[in-house]
């Protein structure tokens, strides 16, 4: 097969405009956009780093987990989570919506009512979040002990 370049290349040019050696191992779509498949987690645009970024924000996985049982209003979310300000809740919900993980439903009622719900894509993160939670339950004491040793 063709060699894969060291960094993924995103192009939106018809495939016929390039020589076959310019592509390497690719996934394409009818529009001509090409994505190089890479498993190099050190690359800035690696898909694994995208996933880690989604889960590394303190509130992203918490909100995803709380929404697993169905739609919730912002007040319900704050009540179930605790410790999150209305501003941070709004920022996090907007970030999750931007990434396609949550949908916002606004109802034309008086007073206005808004609910948030996981998308099918957001639901795909429930198993990884559950696995991280299980890891934390099993190894949390070890991590806290290491932190205490470092704090001396």
C-alpha positions, 0 to 999 in steps of 0.5 A: 500500500502507499506510505502514510504521512507522519501527520494527517492531511485534510483536503477538500479537493476531488481525488482525481486531482492527486496522484495515488501516492499522495493518499497513503492509507485513507478514509474518504467520502464522496465529497473528496475529503480525505482523512488519514488514519493514524494511531499516533496519539502524539499528533495534535489532530489525532482522534485519540487526543480528541476523545481525551480532550472531551473526557478531560474537562472536569464537568463533561463526563459528569454531565454526560453521566447524569444525562444517561437516564434521559432529558434534564432541565438545568436546575435538575442537573445542578441539583443532581451534580452539586458544586457546579455554578450556573455559569459553568453548567451553561458553558459545559452544556454548550461545549457538549452541544458543540461537540454533538454529544448533547441536544438542547430542546427549547419549548415555547412555553411561559415560562420558558423551558429548556431540556438537555439530552444525550445524542446517540453519539453522546451515549457512546461515551457512557461505557468509557466513562463507566470504565474510568469510574470503575478504575477510580473506585479500584485505584482511587486510594492508591492515587490519593496516597501517592498525592499525600506522599508528594505533599509530605 
